């Protein structure tokens, strides 16, 4: 025989199960960012080769070592490649749909050759900063990739080196 307390327990368990199901389903949803290549426009875009001029905290960037040029090449099919000064690197890129300056760079990888200490330090720092890029601007022959909410910048010049 069911007592009022047994009925209350069944209702409580059913309510708890419903809450758990709702929480699980809510946890499975996420906002999807849609990445696109740059839209065709008369203004200069990011596609093509860019040579790194300076990097680091905005306003006090370090210049690139002269004997280890660093560059990035953006392709129209969403790939990046380049040299970190010692090793070749590669990955993907896209601009966040509906924005004019939000860029994502992902799945970067590189070869693993060893070079002199200062070059390796510079390359490691550059690749680490590149992986955190979130915004960009172009002005004439200059590209700036900002990371850490604009506190850091990678400053490039339009492909002047071979």
C-alpha positions as CSV (number, residue, x, y, z in Angstrom):
1,X,0.0,0.0,0.0
2,X,1.3,3.4,-0.9
3,X,1.5,6.0,1.8
4,X,1.5,9.7,1.3
5,X,5.2,9.7,2.1
6,X,6.0,7.1,-0.6
7,X,4.1,9.2,-3.2
8,X,6.0,12.3,-2.1
9,X,9.3,10.4,-2.6
10,X,8.4,9.3,-6.1
11,X,7.6,12.9,-7.0
12,X,10.8,14.1,-5.5
13,X,12.9,11.5,-7.4
14,X,11.1,12.3,-10.6
15,X,11.7,16.0,-10.1
16,X,15.4,15.3,-9.4
17,X,15.7,13.1,-12.5
18,X,14.2,15.9,-14.6
19,X,16.5,18.5,-13.2
20,X,19.5,16.2,-13.9
21,X,18.3,15.6,-17.5
22,X,17.9,19.4,-18.1
23,X,21.4,20.1,-16.7
24,X,23.0,17.4,-18.8
25,X,21.3,18.7,-21.9
26,X,22.2,22.3,-21.1
27,X,25.8,21.3,-20.6
28,X,25.8,19.7,-24.1
29,X,24.9,22.9,-25.9
30,X,27.5,25.4,-26.9
31,X,27.7,28.5,-29.0
32,X,29.4,27.8,-32.2
33,X,31.7,30.3,-33.7
34,X,31.5,30.4,-37.5
35,X,34.8,31.2,-39.1
36,X,35.0,32.5,-42.7
37,X,37.8,33.6,-45.0
38,X,38.0,37.3,-45.4
39,X,35.3,38.8,-47.5
40,X,36.2,40.3,-50.8
41,X,36.7,44.0,-50.3
42,X,38.7,46.8,-51.9
43,X,40.7,47.3,-48.7
44,X,43.9,45.2,-48.2
45,X,43.3,41.9,-46.4
46,X,45.4,39.5,-44.5
47,X,46.0,37.0,-47.3
48,X,49.6,36.6,-48.6
49,X,53.0,36.8,-47.0
50,X,53.8,39.0,-44.0
51,X,57.3,39.5,-42.4
52,X,57.4,39.9,-38.6
53,X,59.0,43.2,-37.6
54,X,58.4,43.2,-33.8
55,X,56.5,41.2,-31.2
56,X,55.6,41.3,-27.5
57,X,53.8,43.7,-25.1
58,X,52.1,46.5,-27.0
59,X,54.3,49.6,-26.8
60,X,57.5,47.8,-25.8
61,X,57.8,45.2,-28.6
62,X,61.1,43.4,-29.3
63,X,62.5,43.5,-32.8
64,X,63.2,40.4,-34.7
65,X,66.8,39.1,-34.7
66,X,68.3,40.0,-38.1
67,X,69.7,36.5,-38.8
68,X,66.4,34.7,-38.3
69,X,63.6,36.2,-40.3
70,X,60.1,35.2,-39.2
71,X,57.1,35.3,-41.6
72,X,53.5,34.1,-42.0
73,X,51.6,33.3,-45.2
74,X,47.8,33.3,-45.1
75,X,46.1,31.4,-48.0
76,X,42.6,31.8,-49.2
77,X,41.7,28.2,-48.3
78,X,42.2,28.9,-44.6
79,X,45.8,27.7,-44.1
80,X,48.8,29.4,-42.6
81,X,52.4,28.5,-43.0
82,X,55.7,30.2,-42.5
83,X,59.0,30.2,-40.7
84,X,59.6,30.9,-37.0
85,X,63.2,31.8,-37.6
86,X,64.4,28.2,-37.4
87,X,61.6,25.9,-38.0
88,X,58.7,25.8,-40.5
89,X,55.2,26.0,-39.0
90,X,51.7,25.5,-40.3
91,X,48.0,25.7,-39.2
92,X,44.6,27.1,-40.0
93,X,43.0,30.5,-39.8
94,X,39.6,32.2,-40.1
95,X,37.8,35.4,-39.4
96,X,34.8,35.3,-37.0
97,X,31.7,35.7,-39.1
98,X,29.9,39.0,-38.5
99,X,33.0,40.8,-37.2
100,X,35.5,42.9,-39.0
101,X,38.6,42.2,-36.9
102,X,38.2,39.0,-34.9
103,X,40.6,36.3,-36.2
104,X,41.4,32.8,-35.0
105,X,44.5,30.8,-35.6
106,X,44.5,27.1,-34.7
107,X,46.1,23.7,-34.9
108,X,49.6,25.1,-35.3
109,X,52.4,22.6,-35.6
110,X,56.0,22.9,-36.6
111,X,59.2,21.0,-37.5
112,X,61.5,20.3,-34.6
113,X,65.0,21.4,-35.7
114,X,67.4,22.9,-33.1
115,X,69.0,26.3,-33.6
116,X,71.1,28.6,-31.4
117,X,69.6,29.6,-28.1
118,X,68.5,33.1,-28.9
119,X,66.8,32.1,-32.1
120,X,65.0,29.2,-30.4
121,X,63.8,31.5,-27.6
122,X,62.5,34.0,-30.1
123,X,60.8,31.3,-32.2
124,X,59.2,29.7,-29.1
125,X,57.9,33.1,-27.9
126,X,56.5,34.0,-31.4
127,X,54.7,30.7,-31.8
128,X,53.2,30.9,-28.3
129,X,52.0,34.4,-29.0
130,X,50.6,33.5,-32.4
131,X,48.5,30.7,-30.9
132,X,46.8,33.4,-28.6
133,X,45.9,35.8,-31.4
134,X,42.3,37.1,-31.3
135,X,42.1,40.3,-33.2
136,X,43.8,42.0,-36.2
137,X,44.2,45.3,-38.0
138,X,45.7,46.2,-41.4
139,X,46.9,49.6,-42.3
140,X,48.7,50.0,-45.6
141,X,51.6,47.5,-45.7
142,X,51.3,46.7,-41.9
143,X,49.4,43.9,-40.2
144,X,49.0,43.8,-36.5
145,X,47.9,40.6,-34.8
146,X,46.8,41.2,-31.2
147,X,46.7,38.7,-28.4
148,X,45.9,38.6,-24.6
149,X,43.1,41.1,-25.1
150,X,45.3,43.6,-26.9
151,X,48.1,43.7,-24.4
152,X,50.4,42.0,-26.9
153,X,51.0,42.5,-30.6
154,X,52.7,40.8,-33.5
155,X,53.6,43.6,-36.0
156,X,54.2,42.5,-39.6
157,X,55.2,44.2,-42.8
158,X,53.8,43.1,-46.2
159,X,56.1,40.3,-47.6
160,X,59.4,42.1,-48.4
161,X,61.7,39.2,-47.9
162,X,62.0,36.2,-50.3
